[in-house]
Amino acid sequence: MTELIEQRYCIEFCQKLDDSQSQVIRKIQQVFGEDAMGITQIKEWFNRFKDDRTLVESEQRCGRPQTARSAANVERV
């Protein structure tokens, strides 16, 4: 998760330097290699920062949690 946030900071920085979307995609892929976020995600974050978004953290969403595994649940099974 921290690496994703680091990439978002990089996207925000490049966007503020007036780099194009394609330049940002190339830079992120060059720096992070296989661990780079997908092109669609890069474009989405680029546009969010272009629209004056200031937070790099994802917004809270409702719905099912990523995992329901806990020590108590494991013991019950």
PyMOL Python script that loads the backbone (N, CA, C, O; Angstrom):
from pymol import cmd

cmd.read_pdbstr("""\
ATOM      1  N   MET A   1       0.824  -1.204   0.000  1.00  0.00           N
ATOM      2  CA  MET A   1       0.000   0.000   0.000  1.00  0.00           C
ATOM      3  C   MET A   1       0.866   1.264   0.000  1.00  0.00           C
ATOM      4  O   MET A   1       0.540   2.242  -0.673  1.00  0.00           O
ATOM      5  N   THR A   2       1.961   1.240   0.751  1.00  0.00           N
ATOM      6  CA  THR A   2       2.819   2.420   0.799  1.00  0.00           C
ATOM      7  C   THR A   2       3.413   2.731  -0.562  1.00  0.00           C
ATOM      8  O   THR A   2       3.598   3.896  -0.912  1.00  0.00           O
ATOM      9  N   GLU A   3       3.713   1.693  -1.332  1.00  0.00           N
ATOM     10  CA  GLU A   3       4.282   1.929  -2.659  1.00  0.00           C
ATOM     11  C   GLU A   3       3.258   2.602  -3.574  1.00  0.00           C
ATOM     12  O   GLU A   3       3.623   3.434  -4.405  1.00  0.00           O
ATOM     13  N   LEU A   4       1.981   2.249  -3.426  1.00  0.00           N
ATOM     14  CA  LEU A   4       0.938   2.905  -4.219  1.00  0.00           C
ATOM     15  C   LEU A   4       0.839   4.385  -3.861  1.00  0.00           C
ATOM     16  O   LEU A   4       0.686   5.235  -4.738  1.00  0.00           O
ATOM     17  N   ILE A   5       0.927   4.680  -2.585  1.00  0.00           N
ATOM     18  CA  ILE A   5       0.860   6.076  -2.155  1.00  0.00           C
ATOM     19  C   ILE A   5       2.082   6.832  -2.666  1.00  0.00           C
ATOM     20  O   ILE A   5       1.973   7.988  -3.076  1.00  0.00           O
ATOM     21  N   GLU A   6       3.243   6.185  -2.643  1.00  0.00           N
ATOM     22  CA  GLU A   6       4.458   6.805  -3.186  1.00  0.00           C
ATOM     23  C   GLU A   6       4.279   7.130  -4.671  1.00  0.00           C
ATOM     24  O   GLU A   6       4.687   8.196  -5.133  1.00  0.00           O
ATOM     25  N   GLN A   7       3.670   6.211  -5.405  1.00  0.00           N
ATOM     26  CA  GLN A   7       3.423   6.441  -6.826  1.00  0.00           C
ATOM     27  C   GLN A   7       2.450   7.597  -7.030  1.00  0.00           C
ATOM     28  O   GLN A   7       2.601   8.382  -7.965  1.00  0.00           O
ATOM     29  N   ARG A   8       1.462   7.699  -6.161  1.00  0.00           N
ATOM     30  CA  ARG A   8       0.501   8.802  -6.272  1.00  0.00           C
ATOM     31  C   ARG A   8       1.188  10.147  -6.044  1.00  0.00           C
ATOM     32  O   ARG A   8       0.885  11.125  -6.727  1.00  0.00           O
ATOM     33  N   TYR A   9       2.116  10.196  -5.080  1.00  0.00           N
ATOM     34  CA  TYR A   9       2.887  11.425  -4.870  1.00  0.00           C
ATOM     35  C   TYR A   9       3.696  11.767  -6.114  1.00  0.00           C
ATOM     36  O   TYR A   9       3.794  12.932  -6.498  1.00  0.00           O
ATOM     37  N   CYS A  10       4.274  10.747  -6.741  1.00  0.00           N
ATOM     38  CA  CYS A  10       5.053  10.970  -7.969  1.00  0.00           C
ATOM     39  C   CYS A  10       4.160  11.505  -9.088  1.00  0.00           C
ATOM     40  O   CYS A  10       4.553  12.407  -9.828  1.00  0.00           O
ATOM     41  N   ILE A  11       2.964  10.944  -9.206  1.00  0.00           N
ATOM     42  CA  ILE A  11       2.016  11.405 -10.229  1.00  0.00           C
ATOM     43  C   ILE A  11       1.639  12.857  -9.969  1.00  0.00           C
ATOM     44  O   ILE A  11       1.613  13.675 -10.889  1.00  0.00           O
ATOM     45  N   GLU A  12       1.347  13.171  -8.709  1.00  0.00           N
ATOM     46  CA  GLU A  12       0.983  14.549  -8.358  1.00  0.00           C
ATOM     47  C   GLU A  12       2.131  15.512  -8.677  1.00  0.00           C
ATOM     48  O   GLU A  12       1.909  16.590  -9.228  1.00  0.00           O
ATOM     49  N   PHE A  13       3.348  15.117  -8.329  1.00  0.00           N
ATOM     50  CA  PHE A  13       4.520  15.953  -8.583  1.00  0.00           C
ATOM     51  C   PHE A  13       4.702  16.210 -10.076  1.00  0.00           C
ATOM     52  O   PHE A  13       4.891  17.350 -10.500  1.00  0.00           O
ATOM     53  N   CYS A  14       4.643  15.139 -10.869  1.00  0.00           N
ATOM     54  CA  CYS A  14       4.814  15.279 -12.325  1.00  0.00           C
ATOM     55  C   CYS A  14       3.701  16.124 -12.938  1.00  0.00           C
ATOM     56  O   CYS A  14       3.946  16.918 -13.846  1.00  0.00           O
ATOM     57  N   GLN A  15       2.483  15.950 -12.440  1.00  0.00           N
ATOM     58  CA  GLN A  15       1.349  16.723 -12.962  1.00  0.00           C
ATOM     59  C   GLN A  15       1.548  18.206 -12.674  1.00  0.00           C
ATOM     60  O   GLN A  15       1.229  19.051 -13.510  1.00  0.00           O
ATOM     61  N   LYS A  16       2.078  18.526 -11.485  1.00  0.00           N
ATOM     62  CA  LYS A  16       2.321  19.929 -11.138  1.00  0.00           C
ATOM     63  C   LYS A  16       3.446  20.529 -11.973  1.00  0.00           C
ATOM     64  O   LYS A  16       3.522  21.747 -12.135  1.00  0.00           O
ATOM     65  N   LEU A  17       4.323  19.671 -12.507  1.00  0.00           N
ATOM     66  CA  LEU A  17       5.387  20.140 -13.402  1.00  0.00           C
ATOM     67  C   LEU A  17       4.901  20.253 -14.840  1.00  0.00           C
ATOM     68  O   LEU A  17       5.685  20.522 -15.750  1.00  0.00           O
ATOM     69  N   ASP A  18       3.595  20.046 -15.040  1.00  0.00           N
ATOM     70  CA  ASP A  18       2.955  20.110 -16.357  1.00  0.00           C
ATOM     71  C   ASP A  18       3.401  19.008 -17.308  1.00  0.00           C
ATOM     72  O   ASP A  18       3.394  19.196 -18.525  1.00  0.00           O
ATOM     73  N   ASP A  19       3.792  17.848 -16.753  1.00  0.00           N
ATOM     74  CA  ASP A  19       4.068  16.689 -17.604  1.00  0.00           C
ATOM     75  C   ASP A  19       2.746  16.183 -18.167  1.00  0.00           C
ATOM     76  O   ASP A  19       1.708  16.301 -17.514  1.00  0.00           O
ATOM     77  N   SER A  20       2.775  15.629 -19.359  1.00  0.00           N
ATOM     78  CA  SER A  20       1.559  15.059 -19.951  1.00  0.00           C
ATOM     79  C   SER A  20       1.277  13.702 -19.309  1.00  0.00           C
ATOM     80  O   SER A  20       2.133  13.126 -18.637  1.00  0.00           O
ATOM     81  N   GLN A  21       0.066  13.206 -19.527  1.00  0.00           N
ATOM     82  CA  GLN A  21      -0.295  11.885 -19.008  1.00  0.00           C
ATOM     83  C   GLN A  21       0.662  10.816 -19.511  1.00  0.00           C
ATOM     84  O   GLN A  21       1.119   9.979 -18.733  1.00  0.00           O
ATOM     85  N   SER A  22       0.968  10.834 -20.795  1.00  0.00           N
ATOM     86  CA  SER A  22       1.846   9.804 -21.359  1.00  0.00           C
ATOM     87  C   SER A  22       3.259   9.900 -20.778  1.00  0.00           C
ATOM     88  O   SER A  22       3.915   8.875 -20.593  1.00  0.00           O
ATOM     89  N   GLN A  23       3.736  11.109 -20.489  1.00  0.00           N
ATOM     90  CA  GLN A  23       5.048  11.259 -19.858  1.00  0.00           C
ATOM     91  C   GLN A  23       5.036  10.676 -18.447  1.00  0.00           C
ATOM     92  O   GLN A  23       5.985  10.011 -18.031  1.00  0.00           O
ATOM     93  N   VAL A  24       3.960  10.932 -17.723  1.00  0.00           N
ATOM     94  CA  VAL A  24       3.843  10.425 -16.355  1.00  0.00           C
ATOM     95  C   VAL A  24       3.785   8.900 -16.371  1.00  0.00           C
ATOM     96  O   VAL A  24       4.436   8.251 -15.553  1.00  0.00           O
ATOM     97  N   ILE A  25       3.022   8.329 -17.281  1.00  0.00           N
ATOM     98  CA  ILE A  25       2.921   6.869 -17.383  1.00  0.00           C
ATOM     99  C   ILE A  25       4.307   6.271 -17.623  1.00  0.00           C
ATOM    100  O   ILE A  25       4.695   5.312 -16.957  1.00  0.00           O
ATOM    101  N   ARG A  26       5.045   6.831 -18.568  1.00  0.00           N
ATOM    102  CA  ARG A  26       6.391   6.322 -18.871  1.00  0.00           C
ATOM    103  C   ARG A  26       7.310   6.417 -17.658  1.00  0.00           C
ATOM    104  O   ARG A  26       8.057   5.484 -17.365  1.00  0.00           O
ATOM    105  N   LYS A  27       7.253   7.540 -16.959  1.00  0.00           N
ATOM    106  CA  LYS A  27       8.119   7.736 -15.792  1.00  0.00           C
ATOM    107  C   LYS A  27       7.785   6.753 -14.673  1.00  0.00           C
ATOM    108  O   LYS A  27       8.681   6.151 -14.081  1.00  0.00           O
ATOM    109  N   ILE A  28       6.497   6.594 -14.387  1.00  0.00           N
ATOM    110  CA  ILE A  28       6.082   5.668 -13.327  1.00  0.00           C
ATOM    111  C   ILE A  28       6.519   4.248 -13.675  1.00  0.00           C
ATOM    112  O   ILE A  28       7.053   3.539 -12.822  1.00  0.00           O
ATOM    113  N   GLN A  29       6.299   3.830 -14.914  1.00  0.00           N
ATOM    114  CA  GLN A  29       6.689   2.486 -15.334  1.00  0.00           C
ATOM    115  C   GLN A  29       8.205   2.314 -15.300  1.00  0.00           C
ATOM    116  O   GLN A  29       8.699   1.244 -14.944  1.00  0.00           O
ATOM    117  N   GLN A  30       8.936   3.344 -15.663  1.00  0.00           N
ATOM    118  CA  GLN A  30      10.396   3.273 -15.661  1.00  0.00           C
ATOM    119  C   GLN A  30      10.935   3.148 -14.236  1.00  0.00           C
ATOM    120  O   GLN A  30      11.846   2.360 -13.980  1.00  0.00           O
ATOM    121  N   VAL A  31      10.381   3.915 -13.327  1.00  0.00           N
ATOM    122  CA  VAL A  31      10.881   3.930 -11.951  1.00  0.00           C
ATOM    123  C   VAL A  31      10.436   2.699 -11.162  1.00  0.00           C
ATOM    124  O   VAL A  31      11.239   2.107 -10.440  1.00  0.00           O
ATOM    125  N   PHE A  32       9.160   2.306 -11.291  1.00  0.00           N
ATOM    126  CA  PHE A  32       8.621   1.241 -10.451  1.00  0.00           C
ATOM    127  C   PHE A  32       8.599  -0.127 -11.129  1.00  0.00           C
ATOM    128  O   PHE A  32       8.357  -1.136 -10.466  1.00  0.00           O
ATOM    129  N   GLY A  33       8.843  -0.176 -12.417  1.00  0.00           N
ATOM    130  CA  GLY A  33       8.917  -1.452 -13.135  1.00  0.00           C
ATOM    131  C   GLY A  33       7.645  -2.269 -13.004  1.00  0.00           C
ATOM    132  O   GLY A  33       6.545  -1.766 -13.231  1.00  0.00           O
ATOM    133  N   GLU A  34       7.804  -3.535 -12.634  1.00  0.00           N
ATOM    134  CA  GLU A  34       6.660  -4.448 -12.509  1.00  0.00           C
ATOM    135  C   GLU A  34       5.709  -4.046 -11.393  1.00  0.00           C
ATOM    136  O   GLU A  34       4.540  -4.432 -11.399  1.00  0.00           O
ATOM    137  N   ASP A  35       6.206  -3.270 -10.436  1.00  0.00           N
ATOM    138  CA  ASP A  35       5.371  -2.846  -9.311  1.00  0.00           C
ATOM    139  C   ASP A  35       4.575  -1.580  -9.606  1.00  0.00           C
ATOM    140  O   ASP A  35       3.865  -1.075  -8.735  1.00  0.00           O
ATOM    141  N   ALA A  36       4.688  -1.066 -10.824  1.00  0.00           N
ATOM    142  CA  ALA A  36       3.959   0.151 -11.191  1.00  0.00           C
ATOM    143  C   ALA A  36       2.460  -0.126 -11.241  1.00  0.00           C
ATOM    144  O   ALA A  36       2.031  -1.204 -11.653  1.00  0.00           O
ATOM    145  N   MET A  37       1.673   0.853 -10.819  1.00  0.00           N
ATOM    146  CA  MET A  37       0.220   0.706 -10.929  1.00  0.00           C
ATOM    147  C   MET A  37      -0.162   0.684 -12.404  1.00  0.00           C
ATOM    148  O   MET A  37       0.629   1.082 -13.260  1.00  0.00           O
ATOM    149  N   GLY A  38      -1.359   0.225 -12.698  1.00  0.00           N
ATOM    150  CA  GLY A  38      -1.816   0.111 -14.074  1.00  0.00           C
ATOM    151  C   GLY A  38      -2.011   1.463 -14.743  1.00  0.00           C
ATOM    152  O   GLY A  38      -2.164   2.489 -14.080  1.00  0.00           O
ATOM    153  N   ILE A  39      -2.002   1.441 -16.057  1.00  0.00           N
ATOM    154  CA  ILE A  39      -2.148   2.672 -16.839  1.00  0.00           C
ATOM    155  C   ILE A  39      -3.455   3.385 -16.504  1.00  0.00           C
ATOM    156  O   ILE A  39      -3.477   4.608 -16.362  1.00  0.00           O
ATOM    157  N   THR A  40      -4.541   2.629 -16.378  1.00  0.00           N
ATOM    158  CA  THR A  40      -5.841   3.231 -16.058  1.00  0.00           C
ATOM    159  C   THR A  40      -5.786   3.949 -14.715  1.00  0.00           C
ATOM    160  O   THR A  40      -6.298   5.061 -14.582  1.00  0.00           O
ATOM    161  N   GLN A  41      -5.164   3.316 -13.715  1.00  0.00           N
ATOM    162  CA  GLN A  41      -5.045   3.947 -12.400  1.00  0.00           C
ATOM    163  C   GLN A  41      -4.211   5.220 -12.476  1.00  0.00           C
ATOM    164  O   GLN A  41      -4.554   6.231 -11.864  1.00  0.00           O
ATOM    165  N   ILE A  42      -3.120   5.165 -13.226  1.00  0.00           N
ATOM    166  CA  ILE A  42      -2.271   6.354 -13.363  1.00  0.00           C
ATOM    167  C   ILE A  42      -3.075   7.494 -13.975  1.00  0.00           C
ATOM    168  O   ILE A  42      -3.003   8.631 -13.510  1.00  0.00           O
ATOM    169  N   LYS A  43      -3.846   7.183 -15.028  1.00  0.00           N
ATOM    170  CA  LYS A  43      -4.662   8.211 -15.682  1.00  0.00           C
ATOM    171  C   LYS A  43      -5.703   8.781 -14.726  1.00  0.00           C
ATOM    172  O   LYS A  43      -5.924   9.991 -14.693  1.00  0.00           O
ATOM    173  N   GLU A  44      -6.349   7.898 -13.940  1.00  0.00           N
ATOM    174  CA  GLU A  44      -7.368   8.362 -12.990  1.00  0.00           C
ATOM    175  C   GLU A  44      -6.762   9.308 -11.954  1.00  0.00           C
ATOM    176  O   GLU A  44      -7.321  10.370 -11.683  1.00  0.00           O
ATOM    177  N   TRP A  45      -5.622   8.926 -11.374  1.00  0.00           N
ATOM    178  CA  TRP A  45      -4.983   9.774 -10.371  1.00  0.00           C
ATOM    179  C   TRP A  45      -4.459  11.057 -10.989  1.00  0.00           C
ATOM    180  O   TRP A  45      -4.532  12.115 -10.365  1.00  0.00           O
ATOM    181  N   PHE A  46      -3.933  10.985 -12.203  1.00  0.00           N
ATOM    182  CA  PHE A  46      -3.466  12.181 -12.908  1.00  0.00           C
ATOM    183  C   PHE A  46      -4.615  13.180 -13.037  1.00  0.00           C
ATOM    184  O   PHE A  46      -4.447  14.367 -12.754  1.00  0.00           O
ATOM    185  N   ASN A  47      -5.781  12.696 -13.464  1.00  0.00           N
ATOM    186  CA  ASN A  47      -6.948  13.570 -13.642  1.00  0.00           C
ATOM    187  C   ASN A  47      -7.461  14.109 -12.312  1.00  0.00           C
ATOM    188  O   ASN A  47      -7.918  15.250 -12.243  1.00  0.00           O
ATOM    189  N   ARG A  48      -7.391  13.298 -11.252  1.00  0.00           N
ATOM    190  CA  ARG A  48      -7.817  13.782  -9.936  1.00  0.00           C
ATOM    191  C   ARG A  48      -6.942  14.950  -9.491  1.00  0.00           C
ATOM    192  O   ARG A  48      -7.443  15.963  -9.002  1.00  0.00           O
ATOM    193  N   PHE A  49      -5.628  14.797  -9.665  1.00  0.00           N
ATOM    194  CA  PHE A  49      -4.724  15.878  -9.266  1.00  0.00           C
ATOM    195  C   PHE A  49      -4.879  17.088 -10.175  1.00  0.00           C
ATOM    196  O   PHE A  49      -4.717  18.224  -9.732  1.00  0.00           O
ATOM    197  N   LYS A  50      -5.190  16.852 -11.427  1.00  0.00           N
ATOM    198  CA  LYS A  50      -5.422  17.952 -12.372  1.00  0.00           C
ATOM    199  C   LYS A  50      -6.654  18.755 -11.956  1.00  0.00           C
ATOM    200  O   LYS A  50      -6.719  19.966 -12.168  1.00  0.00           O
ATOM    201  N   ASP A  51      -7.637  18.057 -11.357  1.00  0.00           N
ATOM    202  CA  ASP A  51      -8.862  18.703 -10.879  1.00  0.00           C
ATOM    203  C   ASP A  51      -8.700  19.237  -9.456  1.00  0.00           C
ATOM    204  O   ASP A  51      -9.689  19.431  -8.748  1.00  0.00           O
ATOM    205  N   ASP A  52      -7.454  19.476  -9.037  1.00  0.00           N
ATOM    206  CA  ASP A  52      -7.116  20.082  -7.740  1.00  0.00           C
ATOM    207  C   ASP A  52      -7.329  19.188  -6.529  1.00  0.00           C
ATOM    208  O   ASP A  52      -7.533  19.694  -5.426  1.00  0.00           O
ATOM    209  N   ARG A  53      -7.289  17.899  -6.702  1.00  0.00           N
ATOM    210  CA  ARG A  53      -7.336  17.007  -5.543  1.00  0.00           C
ATOM    211  C   ARG A  53      -6.015  17.142  -4.803  1.00  0.00           C
ATOM    212  O   ARG A  53      -4.960  17.254  -5.427  1.00  0.00           O
ATOM    213  N   THR A  54      -6.068  17.132  -3.471  1.00  0.00           N
ATOM    214  CA  THR A  54      -4.849  17.307  -2.689  1.00  0.00           C
ATOM    215  C   THR A  54      -4.461  16.071  -1.885  1.00  0.00           C
ATOM    216  O   THR A  54      -3.308  15.950  -1.474  1.00  0.00           O
ATOM    217  N   LEU A  55      -5.384  15.159  -1.653  1.00  0.00           N
ATOM    218  CA  LEU A  55      -5.091  13.963  -0.866  1.00  0.00           C
ATOM    219  C   LEU A  55      -4.642  12.815  -1.761  1.00  0.00           C
ATOM    220  O   LEU A  55      -5.206  12.603  -2.834  1.00  0.00           O
ATOM    221  N   VAL A  56      -3.617  12.069  -1.315  1.00  0.00           N
ATOM    222  CA  VAL A  56      -3.163  10.914  -2.091  1.00  0.00           C
ATOM    223  C   VAL A  56      -3.777   9.612  -1.581  1.00  0.00           C
ATOM    224  O   VAL A  56      -3.674   8.578  -2.240  1.00  0.00           O
ATOM    225  N   GLU A  57      -4.414   9.659  -0.410  1.00  0.00           N
ATOM    226  CA  GLU A  57      -5.053   8.465   0.129  1.00  0.00           C
ATOM    227  C   GLU A  57      -6.385   8.239  -0.574  1.00  0.00           C
ATOM    228  O   GLU A  57      -7.039   9.184  -1.015  1.00  0.00           O
ATOM    229  N   SER A  58      -6.774   6.977  -0.671  1.00  0.00           N
ATOM    230  CA  SER A  58      -8.066   6.642  -1.257  1.00  0.00           C
ATOM    231  C   SER A  58      -9.168   7.066  -0.305  1.00  0.00           C
ATOM    232  O   SER A  58      -8.978   7.089   0.911  1.00  0.00           O
ATOM    233  N   GLU A  59     -10.314   7.399  -0.863  1.00  0.00           N
ATOM    234  CA  GLU A  59     -11.451   7.780  -0.034  1.00  0.00           C
ATOM    235  C   GLU A  59     -12.114   6.533   0.528  1.00  0.00           C
ATOM    236  O   GLU A  59     -12.081   5.470  -0.092  1.00  0.00           O
ATOM    237  N   GLN A  60     -12.717   6.667   1.709  1.00  0.00           N
ATOM    238  CA  GLN A  60     -13.459   5.575   2.330  1.00  0.00           C
ATOM    239  C   GLN A  60     -14.602   5.158   1.431  1.00  0.00           C
ATOM    240  O   GLN A  60     -15.308   6.000   0.875  1.00  0.00           O
ATOM    241  N   ARG A  61     -14.781   3.863   1.290  1.00  0.00           N
ATOM    242  CA  ARG A  61     -15.905   3.357   0.500  1.00  0.00           C
ATOM    243  C   ARG A  61     -16.701   2.380   1.346  1.00  0.00           C
ATOM    244  O   ARG A  61     -16.149   1.684   2.198  1.00  0.00           O
ATOM    245  N   CYS A  62     -17.991   2.337   1.106  1.00  0.00           N
ATOM    246  CA  CYS A  62     -18.812   1.376   1.817  1.00  0.00           C
ATOM    247  C   CYS A  62     -18.774   0.059   1.049  1.00  0.00           C
ATOM    248  O   CYS A  62     -18.345   0.005  -0.103  1.00  0.00           O
ATOM    249  N   GLY A  63     -19.219  -0.973   1.695  1.00  0.00           N
ATOM    250  CA  GLY A  63     -19.234  -2.271   1.035  1.00  0.00           C
ATOM    251  C   GLY A  63     -18.478  -3.305   1.840  1.00  0.00           C
ATOM    252  O   GLY A  63     -18.102  -3.077   2.990  1.00  0.00           O
ATOM    253  N   ARG A  64     -18.269  -4.417   1.227  1.00  0.00           N
ATOM    254  CA  ARG A  64     -17.611  -5.538   1.876  1.00  0.00           C
ATOM    255  C   ARG A  64     -16.139  -5.209   2.146  1.00  0.00           C
ATOM    256  O   ARG A  64     -15.451  -4.659   1.287  1.00  0.00           O
ATOM    257  N   PRO A  65     -15.662  -5.556   3.356  1.00  0.00           N
ATOM    258  CA  PRO A  65     -14.249  -5.309   3.644  1.00  0.00           C
ATOM    259  C   PRO A  65     -13.356  -6.222   2.806  1.00  0.00           C
ATOM    260  O   PRO A  65     -13.801  -7.260   2.317  1.00  0.00           O
ATOM    261  N   GLN A  66     -12.093  -5.828   2.646  1.00  0.00           N
ATOM    262  CA  GLN A  66     -11.178  -6.630   1.847  1.00  0.00           C
ATOM    263  C   GLN A  66     -11.023  -8.034   2.405  1.00  0.00           C
ATOM    264  O   GLN A  66     -10.922  -9.000   1.649  1.00  0.00           O
ATOM    265  N   THR A  67     -11.004  -8.147   3.713  1.00  0.00           N
ATOM    266  CA  THR A  67     -10.860  -9.462   4.322  1.00  0.00           C
ATOM    267  C   THR A  67     -11.694  -9.533   5.587  1.00  0.00           C
ATOM    268  O   THR A  67     -11.866  -8.544   6.300  1.00  0.00           O
ATOM    269  N   ALA A  68     -12.199 -10.703   5.845  1.00  0.00           N
ATOM    270  CA  ALA A  68     -12.971 -10.921   7.062  1.00  0.00           C
ATOM    271  C   ALA A  68     -12.239 -11.903   7.962  1.00  0.00           C
ATOM    272  O   ALA A  68     -12.813 -12.422   8.919  1.00  0.00           O
ATOM    273  N   ARG A  69     -10.972 -12.159   7.656  1.00  0.00           N
ATOM    274  CA  ARG A  69     -10.194 -13.122   8.422  1.00  0.00           C
ATOM    275  C   ARG A  69      -9.649 -12.461   9.679  1.00  0.00           C
ATOM    276  O   ARG A  69      -8.994 -11.420   9.623  1.00  0.00           O
ATOM    277  N   SER A  70      -9.931 -13.082  10.796  1.00  0.00           N
ATOM    278  CA  SER A  70      -9.393 -12.621  12.069  1.00  0.00           C
ATOM    279  C   SER A  70      -9.138 -13.850  12.926  1.00  0.00           C
ATOM    280  O   SER A  70      -9.601 -14.944  12.604  1.00  0.00           O
ATOM    281  N   ALA A  71      -8.413 -13.674  14.000  1.00  0.00           N
ATOM    282  CA  ALA A  71      -8.097 -14.799  14.881  1.00  0.00           C
ATOM    283  C   ALA A  71      -9.378 -15.431  15.429  1.00  0.00           C
ATOM    284  O   ALA A  71      -9.475 -16.653  15.543  1.00  0.00           O
ATOM    285  N   ALA A  72     -10.354 -14.594  15.767  1.00  0.00           N
ATOM    286  CA  ALA A  72     -11.617 -15.111  16.305  1.00  0.00           C
ATOM    287  C   ALA A  72     -12.359 -15.937  15.261  1.00  0.00           C
ATOM    288  O   ALA A  72     -12.899 -16.995  15.585  1.00  0.00           O
ATOM    289  N   ASN A  73     -12.396 -15.475  14.024  1.00  0.00           N
ATOM    290  CA  ASN A  73     -13.076 -16.226  12.964  1.00  0.00           C
ATOM    291  C   ASN A  73     -12.370 -17.538  12.661  1.00  0.00           C
ATOM    292  O   ASN A  73     -13.026 -18.546  12.403  1.00  0.00           O
ATOM    293  N   VAL A  74     -11.056 -17.538  12.690  1.00  0.00           N
ATOM    294  CA  VAL A  74     -10.293 -18.760  12.416  1.00  0.00           C
ATOM    295  C   VAL A  74     -10.569 -19.795  13.490  1.00  0.00           C
ATOM    296  O   VAL A  74     -10.715 -20.978  13.181  1.00  0.00           O
ATOM    297  N   GLU A  75     -10.643 -19.373  14.750  1.00  0.00           N
ATOM    298  CA  GLU A  75     -10.920 -20.308  15.842  1.00  0.00           C
ATOM    299  C   GLU A  75     -12.317 -20.899  15.731  1.00  0.00           C
ATOM    300  O   GLU A  75     -12.513 -22.072  16.050  1.00  0.00           O
ATOM    301  N   ARG A  76     -13.287 -20.117  15.287  1.00  0.00           N
ATOM    302  CA  ARG A  76     -14.653 -20.613  15.144  1.00  0.00           C
ATOM    303  C   ARG A  76     -14.736 -21.733  14.120  1.00  0.00           C
ATOM    304  O   ARG A  76     -15.509 -22.675  14.289  1.00  0.00           O
ATOM    305  N   VAL A  77     -13.957 -21.638  13.076  1.00  0.00           N
ATOM    306  CA  VAL A  77     -13.987 -22.644  12.013  1.00  0.00           C
ATOM    307  C   VAL A  77     -13.237 -23.838  12.505  1.00  0.00           C
ATOM    308  O   VAL A  77     -13.118 -24.831  11.787  1.00  0.00           O
TER     309      VAL A  77
END
""", "prot")
cmd.dss("prot")
cmd.show_as("cartoon", "prot")
cmd.util.cbc("prot")
cmd.orient("prot")
